Amino acid sequence: MRRVSKEVLLVDSEAIKQIHYDREKRILLVWFQNGMVYSYWKVHVRLFQRMRNSYSIGRFFNKHIKNKYKHQITTM
C-alpha cells in the first residue's frame, strides 16, 4: 500500500486559503487569505485528519491548533 507523505488542501474559508501537511516532519502549514503563512510543528497526523474532515476548518484551527503549537510566521 502506498502512503501519502504530503497533502495540500485548498480551503473554502474567509480566513484560510490552504493547508499543507507533511506527515514525515509533522509540520502543518496554514496559508491565510492575507498572505501570511504559519508553520506549526509536531502536529499529529490524527489531528490533521480531524481538521481535514471537519465541517469548518477555520473553527477547528482556532479551537485545536491556534496558540497550542509552536509556530513560525512568514509572508509570501
C-alpha positions, 0 to 999 in steps of 0.5 A: 500500500502506498502512503501519502507523505504530503497533502495540500488542501485548498480551503473554502474559508474567509480566513484560510486559503490552504493547508499543507501537511507533511506527515514525515516532519509533522509540520502543518502549514496554514496559508491565510487569505492575507498572505501570511503563512504559519508553520506549526510543528509536531502536529499529529497526523490524527489531528490533521485528519480531524481538521481535514474532515471537519465541517469548518476548518477555520473553527477547528484551527482556532479551537485545536491548533491556534496558540497550542503549537509552536509556530513560525510566521512568514509572508509570501 
